[in-house]
Every structure is written in C-alpha cells, then in structure tokens.
Amino acid sequence: MEFLLQQSKSEVEAILASAPSDIERISASLKSLFPHETLSGASAAFTSALNISSVDNPGNKEVTDALFVVRDEISAAVAKIMAFERFIALSNPPMEDGNNFGVTVQMMVAKYCKDTRESLEKIADGLPAYFDSRAGAYEKMPSVPSKTSSSSTSTSSSSGGKDGDEEKKSTSSSTEEKASGSTSADRSNHVVAIDVNFYFKLNTALKTILDSYAVVIDNVTKNFDKLAAPKGTSGSNSMSMF
C-alpha cells in the first residue's frame, strides 16, 4: 500500500501548491457574480429584467450563472478535501500504546475535513430547488400567456372505382396562445423574491466555500508533518487548529 500513500501524498502536495490560485479564483468570482451591494439593489435589477409577456420562461441569467459556478466550486472543493481525508487515512499508524499525539492531530484534522465536506455537500443538495421554485412561481403569474398545441391525423381508403384502390391521409395542427388578464404585483414580486433569496444564498455559499476551504488548507499545511508521520520524533508536538 506504500505506493498508494506516496501517490496520495503527491496529490495533497499539488493541492496545497495550487491553493493560493484557488482562493484567488473564488475571491474573483465573488466580485464578478455578486455586483449588487444590497439585496434591494439586486431586487430592482431583477424586477427590471423580469419578462412577464413570454410563454417561455427565460430564467434569471445572473442567478443561474452564479449557481453553476457555486456548484462547480463545491465539486472541486469536495474532491480536494476527500484527497486530504484519503491521505490522512493512509497515513494512520498501527495502533499501539504511547506517543499518540500525532494520531490525535490526524483525527482532529480528519474530522474537520469530514464536517466541512458534508456541509458543502448539503449546500449542493439544495441548489436544484431554485429552478423548481422559480418555475412554479413564474407559471402562476396570470399575464403569462399559456400555449396549447394540438394535432390530428385522419386516413381514409377506398377500393375499386375509376382509379383503383386509393388511400388518403390528412394531418392538421394548431397552436393557441392565450393571456389571462393583468399581472398581480404580488405574483411578479414573488418571482423576484425567489431570485433575490437564492442570490443571497449563493453569495453566502461561495463565501462559505472560500472560508471553509481556506481553513482546511491552513490546517493541513500547519500540521502536514504530523499528518504524514504521526509517530515521528522530529520536530515539536505543537498543533495548530483554526
């Protein structure tokens, strides 16, 4: 299993080396994806962009783009945290009495990694709810036109006669679009409120990813020697957490 440990260690070292660029990328995304200083400002922008005259729900591009970035960052962070967990697990020494401080360090860092990973996975689980919530609210706006389509096909046949056997087929289709009254302000405000709510949640989620990942990186970096060699005798037995 030594080759797995060395492979895992190399992977962790590469992750630690790329951590500054990861943090920089997430920080840049926070600025570009969430330009509104207040939720009221976001609400005003989303209200102005809301299209209530089309049967096709175009969605909120600003929130959708942010959601996709948050989803990708969660996926990347979870994968890297799992690499840390795997490295720590493979570095666990045989159980024996005495000199277990390094093992305690491993357990505490592993627990923080696990808790962080599970919290990020929970955020990811809640992301699809945005589309369902918004679609339901959009459909309830009374001025949004509804579209119905129908088609029919009929076939008739005859035998004998002047032209011999004959079969005729006809197909017809129709599409009807209706608008039902004026839009209730509460209905349109509900759609905007969902956009604003998820805008806030996604902003918070990306900040959580940034903070949590930074702390994981910090813990692994500060305690790397103990994580890699918990029974080692070189260096001090000091441990840094948070």
Disulfide bonds with the S-S distance in Angstrom:
none
